[in-house]
Each structure stands twice: as C-alpha cells, then as structure tokens.
Amino acid sequence: MIRLEPRTEPSRAMIALTPILAVLATMIAGGFLFSALGKNPIEAIRMIFWDPVLGEHAFYYRGQILVKAAPLIMIALGLSFGFRAGIWNIGAEGQFIMGGVIGAAAGLALYPSESIFVFPIMLIAGTLGGLLWALIPAYLKIKFNANEILVSLMLVYVAFNFLAGMVTGPLRDPDGFNFPESRSFQQWDAASNPELIAGSGIHWGVLVTMGLVIVAYILLTRHIFGFHIRLAGQSPRAAKFGGVNPNKMVAICLGLSGALAGMAGLYEVTGPAGKLTTTFPLGYGFTAIIVAFLGRLHPIGILLAGLLLAVTYVGGDVIQANLSLPKASIQVFQGMLLFFLLAVDVLVHFRIRFKRGL
Amino acid sequence: MQNATTKSLILATKLFATECEPALAWVSLLNLNESPILSNLLRLNGLTKAYPGVIANNAVSFDIGVGEIHALLGENGAGKSTLVKMIYGLVKPDSGEMEFLGQSFAPSEPRAARQSGVAMVFQHFSLFEALNVAENIALGMENPPRAKVLSQQIREVSAKYGLTIDPDRLVGDLSAGERQRVEIIRCLLQDPKLLIMDEPTSVLTPQEVETLFVTLRKLQSEGTSILYISHKLDEIRTLCERATVLRGGKVVGTCTPSQETAKSLAEMMVGAKLQTPKKAATELGQPLLKLENLSLQSKDPFGTSLRDISFILRAGEVLGIGGVAGNGQDELMLALSGEELVDANAISLKGEFIGQLGPTPRRLRGLLAAPEERLGHAAAPDMSLTENSLLTAFYRQRLGRRGFVNKQASENFTKAIIQQFDVRTPGITNTAKSLSGGNLQKFVVGREIVQNPTVFVVNQPTWGVDAAAAAAIRQALLELASNGAGVLVISQDLDELMEVSDNFAILAEGRLSKPQSAKGVTIEEIGLMMGGSEIA
C-alpha cells in the first residue's frame, strides 16, 4: 500500500525548480519514446530543442517560434486567472475557433471594403465570439451548477463542427473552386494581419501579447482584482466574506479567458493561417493549458513556458520533416510535459510512504 | 502509610517551589492524607518535546493518581495539547519517560495507548452525521461486535452512567451534548483506566455540564482517573482535586483548585495580574440595526434555518446572543455579514434597508463583522497579514485608487491593527496561519474595530483564545460600544455574555428569544432558555 504524506514545509527552491525538472524528465522519457520508434533519441531531442533556436536553419525557425508562442501565451494568460480562482476552462480551443470564425464572418460581410475600420471591427467581433462562447459554460454553471470542465470541453467539438459548416457553407470563398475555405485575408489589405518585419514572425498579435503579459502582471500583483482571484482560489469562504461574488467570478474568469482565446483566434486567421479552413485549429487552446501550468500561472512564467512550447511545436515540425516521425509523437511529447510537471509537483508537496496492510 | 507520607513530602516540596501560596500547600498536604489517592496511575517524568523554533514541553513532570480528577490548565500554546498527544501516543517525546501503573509506558500510536487503558474525548468530535450512533461507535473499534450486541452494550453503559442516548438515532440529528455522549460512550466501552477530556464543556448548556459532571464523578468513584483540560476555571474548581498549570511548556505550579479563586488560577496561567473588562455606563442611544422577521433557509442539510428573527440594536448597546452551537449562529452571521442575502426589508441599518446588499456595500455603510472561524473564513490562511487587511478594509479604508492597491497605505493600516491590538507577529508579511489562535483573533477583531464600525457583529470573539487575549478583546468590544457603536456578540460562553452584554437573547433552533436585560439573570435561568429542558 502506497501512501502520500504531505510534507510540512515544501522546499521553495524545489517549487521553483519543478518546471525545469519536468522538462528534463520529458526529455528523458521522450528519448525512450523516439528510440522505441527506431530513431536516435539524442538527435531527436536536439532537433526539437536546439535546431529551432540555434541550429543551422534557425533564422527561419525563430520567426515561427514567435508566431506559435503568441497565441499560446495570449490564451494561457486568460486561462491562468480562472485556474488561480479554481474555475477550469478546458475549452479555450473552442473559443479560439469561434473567435476566428465570428471575426472572419464580420470581416467577410464587409468585403471588399478597404476601410481602415475593417480590421478593428473583425477584432472586436472575434473577441466577442470567444467571450460569448465561454459564457455558455459560465451561465450553465451559475444557473444549474453544471460542471464547467465538461461543458467547455464539449463546446470545443460543437465549435469545430460549426467551423466545418461555415467553411463549406456561408463563408466559402465564392471564387475558390468549391474548396472548403474562406477568402484569403492575407490578400485583402484592410483585413490582413501581416508580418510587420520580414522574417521576424512579429505580427500585431505578437505585440498585443507582449502588452498583455505586462497588463496581466500588474493586475495580478497590484490590483484588487488579482487579489480577489487569488483569494477565491485559496479560501473560497474568506473570499465570499470579503465581498467576492462567486458567480460573478465564474462569469469574469470564463469570459476573460474566452475573450483572449477569441482574440488569439482572430489574429491567427488574419495572419499566420491567412484564411479559415477545416485545419485552422492547431490545438493551441489545449496546449495553452500546459503553458499556463508550466508557467506556474504567473504571467512571466507563462511567457517563458509559451516560448518553450512554441519551440517544441517548431521542433516537432523539424523531426517530422527530417526523421519522418508521425505528428502524434510530438503531441505525446508535449503531453508528457504536463504529466511530468504534475508528477514532480506531487513529489515536491508529498512524500511517498510504503506501508504494509491497510 | 510510609509511602504516602514520603509522597506528601515530595508533593509539599514541589508545591513550595511553585507559585502556590505556601499556606495552601499545607492544606493540600492535609487533604492528601485523607484523600482516596492510593497510588499513581500515570507518572510523567521530564517529558520534553521540541518543534522547530519552539519547545512545546520542557521537562514536564507530574503524576495522576488512581481515581483522581486531575486538571491540566494553561493558555493556548502553553503545551497542553502536545502533552496530551504524548500520553495518547500521537506524538513521541524527545526525552523523558512515562510510567503507567508502575510499568514503563511509551505508546507508539493511539491504538497502543488504548490497549493500555488510555481513552480520549477530543474537543472536536469525529463522528459521521449520516450514520447512526451504534455505527459510529463500531467504526472506532478494533473488533466491533455484532450490531445487536453492540446496541445492547451501548444501552447498558448509557444507563449505568446516566448518558441517555438511543443507539439507533442518526448522529446528524443529535445536539452537541448528545454527540459528546456518543464520544464518551465510545471511550467507556474500552473500559479505560485514564480518560482524557479536552475542553469537554465548550459546547454544552449549563444543565448538560451538570449531567456530565455527575457522569465523571461516578467514573471517578469506580476508580477511573480523568485528565481534564479546560480553560473554564469555575468548572475546574468544582470538579478537580488537583490541577497542574502549564505555561510556556513548563509546569509552573500544582495546586488544589478548590482552594483557589478563578482569578488566582487565571493569573497563575497567564503569569500576570488580570483586569476584568469594565464598561463605562452609557445611556443607550438611537436604534442602529433593526431586524424584522428575518428568515433564512439554511443551505447546509444539517444546518439550522432562521425563523422570524427580530431585534433592535441601539447605539452604545452590547447585545449578547447566546445558545448552543448549531442553533443558527452561523446562519445569523452570514445573513448579517451579507454573505447570504435576505429580504431587503428584513435588515435595516440606520433606517436604510440593506437585506439585499452584499458584504462590500454593507461595510461601506458601517456594518462590519468578524465570523467565528478564523482560518478560512475571517482570514485567508496562506496570505500575509497585509493581504488579509485588504480582505475587509480595501474599500472602506480606501487602501487604493481605481482598484490599484496602495501598498504603503495597506501596510500602515495593518501596522495600526498590530500595534493597537498588541498582535504578536514577527511582521506584516507573515501568513495568517503562522499566528497563534489568540493573536489571529486579535487581528481579526482589531481589523474591524480599527475601521470604526457603526455596528459590529462578532461570532465567538474569544473562542479558543487565552485569558489575556480574551480580556483584551472583551475590553475592546466594550470601548467600541461606549464610543457609540452598536455591538452584537454571538457566543456560547455564557460567562462572557454576562460580562459584556447590556441585553441578551437566546438563539434556539433558529428562533431568537425576546432580548432582555442581562442584569440580575442567573446562569441557570439562561440554561433553561437555551432549551436544556431535555436534561432530566
């Protein structure tokens, strides 16, 4: 019989080190995974972590890292507030999709206007799309105490089918030879979110994300809102006594994370993706959950974790191309990261005792 | 007789070394010669237990005789619980030894202690509300007999010791006093030689206390020893033959409680002179807080719903609300703090209906509250004291602008609380849970009083708090009232209510009796009001 005994005083150094230990453990376990697939594990790990940043073709990959990191960080920032308050939005992927679809639809309704207001309107519509999609689980939780984890997750699949319906129906490009795609936003200046400096990967979404990291940091550490979020997570009853309305908290946290996911979706569809397709969702909404926890739910940590996960995305492309490994293997690799993070966390806070009998 | 004399001499020497009056020592010496203490049941010799940063017990030695009711007295943090845990096998001493009936005694776990004949009734009951009495008792036994046999045993024991209880009743339906009986019966079924009781009367009505004492005396007459831990000095004086006083982990005295006054015992415990809180006589002023037919359905399946509660609290008045725990105290607190909303017209503050306002708008209007549970309700355990100040003071004290926290202002506010209420803490960045119960209580009460409330509602202001801190808190409440605020004190400690209240009322089964003057009422009369009539 194995028992977990809480440690009286978990070491602060160990708490700070857990993300690094988790990354190392993932590298080791990932090495076994890749060697089981018949590849050289050291080479594979090097391709994932080293080549995108400092390798021979890094000049191309570095821009890609920012492109992938920006949505991860933006979504994870939104999620981190809810996670701190004990409100679990698992459906950021769906809110990301809805942000992209609603934002794109608002833009396409104005096609082919070249007004400077097109992009701002799309941005607002996309953000609202994500916000309202996240408010569905919030409403059900407040009204019927429905579990927001299940509702928000299930709404991802609804959103996915909504996207498929839109790109094969109302939003299909009339000049697109019946392909299930929307018009291209990259070729429509008023609605595009271009790379601002060639080769850098920086687009408007990247800049907004940087700003949001700072705003989130200030909110969390200096503002009463951040205090109430932490309070609601640590001692719900004290929060209620302090005047924090738990229902309002549910709506704010889910709404905020949905809005940021929707915004990330809009930047994605108008920028790196360029148009709506059925392959538009790349799993950012799910990976952002890993980013949020790997970053210890702290804005600066999320920034670093987002960059790291973006490296594994780009590195995943590298090993897919160079070692012809399946895409699923890199997804397993990313999943292991969260798994090891949680495992190391348990070992830092508890000690394992082996006991005979009951 | 030779033996007894030697022992008397040892005891007398010990007594001289302590703060007990030398004259009293001779009295106890005389008592001892006639007393039924034949030999030692348990002897503690030099027990020491250190935790990081604090020595909980420092060379504690005393002994408990066979058939003796021995009191263990001390403030919070004096080391009583550590000592008891060592006897009960929950904690291992660093050094020192114990002897039980002349044999070396070092229980490695509570089971070993129970097998030797040590049983304990904890202050907080460990009972499952959804199970019945017999099932609860069976759960705590090593080899429970069949249900029928066990029920029969429970009936026999309860009849023998006057502990009326029906083994088939659900624990969720029992009063606190009845639940305690279940715990006691659970112990008695093991046929203990030593029964340890930790603050047993804190949840009982005066009549229930009487019944308990009858049971304890009967046990004593059959040769069972009792180690009785309490801070209620009057009880100790009527019940116990000897008392050992702990302060700062050391034994500072052994005495005969019946020869002492409650005040002298308290001073021995605290190690300083005590002042009884006094209130300047003031005329009661304008009505401040008015409750009219307040009803509230409890959300807790085992909670108590409030029914038609009405009273008026005037400026300068301390209104005490007594009653046994679980009769709607928590619900009343939630309804007043704004955590539970009620009919708008049910509560009015200075003529304004506030029943539908949440905690923050109520605070802004001057209605402040301090709930009973310090950690987790009144304060967030893992947050610093400064952050805990923000919990109730951010809006009312304007500790920031547009939601941005003003670090300087909130630190100053926290320092003001710590200074005015003598909160002992290394600093304002320490977490709430690092403070002792008494200090945290001073902080929680101080946090509201410093904010100058119009009406202050406090639930169990001195629960589990040492005598010195309790006196300081009561004094602060009285001063607040003499400065023209209305103070509502909900408490289960009747002595406390008598000490501070102008008027008082009793909360029983969610209904509030008509408030009446606290002058000239006896504790017995209040006990009857508390619904103690179930006790024959």
Interface residues (C-beta under 8 A of the other chain):
Chain A: R222 H223 I224 F225 F227 R230 L231 Q234 S235 R237 A238 A239 K240 F241 G242 G243 N245
Chain B: S337 G338 E339 G358 P359 T360 R363 A369 P371 E373 G376 H377 A378 A379 A380 P381 D382 M383 E387 L390 L391 T392 F394 Y395 G400 G403 F404 V405
